[in-house]
Amino acid sequence: RSGCDVKRLRVVAPATGAFTFCYQQGGEWQALPQPIVITGPLGAKARRAEEDRRTLYTLQAGDQPRAGQKFQLELFGLRLAPEDRYSVSAGDECPRSMADIYSPTEIQQNPTERFTGLNGFARNFTFQSAGLYSVCYLYSGWTAPRWQQLMTFNLSLPPPVSPIPDPSPQITLESPAPGGGFLAGAAEWFAANQGLS
């Protein structure tokens, strides 16, 4: 109606997200009424796995998952699908081996973000080795599939185990006191009581 007819416009989005498309008309900027949604993974978070304490780890020194202890990884994005894959690998490779690759399960939709399709899922993990780990995602909706690193985190060493005290009493024998001390008279007693056994 305005005399401008755009049939096809190729746009390269910088990342996953909801974007506002703006155009200039008559010297004024206008926005399309609906955002342009670029689907795919957005990120990942690490949480404590205990039911009563599902707080996020800051992933700073002293507040990170520990080797040998269960923690939860939460992955989220726009219109994630069961056909996608993700990996959790020791080191910074995406993924390091086929054994590190998982399928999303129980994807939950955010009810307040129906248009963008914000959703996500969580899974508990326990790794025995401390060190750097990478979380990567392979989105099935991309025309050129590729692994994208979402986060790295360090698993710290487990807390030191305190030694268990020996329940037996600690008896120390001191050097005998003058006159025989502790064992003074023992030989005489045994000589006098040979019949006892």
Residue pairs with C-beta under 8 A, 6 or more apart in sequence:
2 25
4 25
11 21
11 36
13 19
13 36
13 38
15 38
16 38
16 39
16 40
16 41
16 42
16 77
16 78
17 37
17 38
17 42
17 78
18 35
18 36
18 37
18 38
18 78
18 115
18 116
19 35
19 36
19 37
19 38
20 31
20 32
20 35
20 36
21 31
21 32
21 35
21 36
22 29
22 30
22 31
22 32
23 29
23 30
23 32
24 30
34 115
35 115
35 116
37 78
37 79
37 115
37 116
37 117
38 78
39 77
39 78
39 79
39 117
39 139
39 141
40 77
40 78
40 79
40 137
40 139
40 141
40 142
40 148
41 75
41 76
41 77
41 80
41 84
41 86
41 137
41 139
41 148
41 150
42 76
42 77
42 78
43 75
43 76
43 77
43 150
43 151
44 73
44 74
44 75
44 76
44 135
44 137
44 150
44 151
45 56
45 57
45 73
45 74
45 76
45 151
46 56
46 57
46 59
46 64
46 65
46 71
46 72
46 73
46 74
46 151
46 153
47 54
47 55
47 56
47 57
47 71
47 72
47 73
47 74
47 122
48 54
48 55
48 57
48 71
48 72
49 70
49 71
49 72
49 124
54 72
57 63
57 64
57 65
57 71
57 153
58 64
59 153
59 154
61 156
62 156
64 153
64 154
64 155
64 156
65 71
65 153
65 155
65 156
66 130
66 155
66 156
66 157
66 158
66 159
67 127
67 128
67 129
67 130
67 155
67 156
67 157
67 158
68 126
68 127
68 128
68 158
69 126
69 158
70 124
70 125
70 126
71 124
71 125
71 126
72 122
72 123
72 124
72 125
73 88
73 122
73 123
73 124
73 125
73 135
74 120
74 121
74 122
75 86
75 104
75 120
75 121
75 122
75 135
75 137
75 150
76 118
76 119
76 120
77 118
77 119
77 120
77 137
77 139
78 116
78 117
78 118
78 119
79 117
79 119
79 141
80 104
80 107
80 119
80 120
80 121
80 139
81 104
81 107
81 140
81 141
82 103
82 104
82 105
82 107
83 140
84 103
84 104
84 137
84 138
84 139
84 140
85 101
85 102
85 103
85 137
85 138
85 140
86 101
86 102
86 104
86 135
86 136
86 137
86 138
86 150
87 94
87 95
87 96
87 100
87 101
87 102
87 134
87 135
87 136
87 137
87 138
87 147
88 100
88 102
88 125
88 133
88 134
88 135
89 95
89 96
89 97
89 100
89 133
89 134
89 136
90 96
90 127
90 129
90 131
90 132
90 133
91 131
91 132
91 133
91 134
92 132
92 134
92 149
92 152
93 134
94 134
94 136
94 147
94 148
94 149
95 101
95 136
95 147
102 123
104 121
105 121
105 123
106 121
107 119
107 120
107 121
108 119
108 120
108 121
109 117
109 118
109 119
110 118
110 119
110 120
127 133
127 155
129 155
130 154
130 155
130 156
130 157
130 158
131 154
131 155
132 152
132 153
132 154
133 152
133 153
133 154
133 155
134 149
134 151
134 152
135 149
135 150
135 151
135 152
135 153
136 147
136 148
136 149
136 150
137 147
137 148
137 150
138 145
138 146
138 147
138 148
139 145
139 148
173 182
174 181
175 181
176 182
176 183
176 184
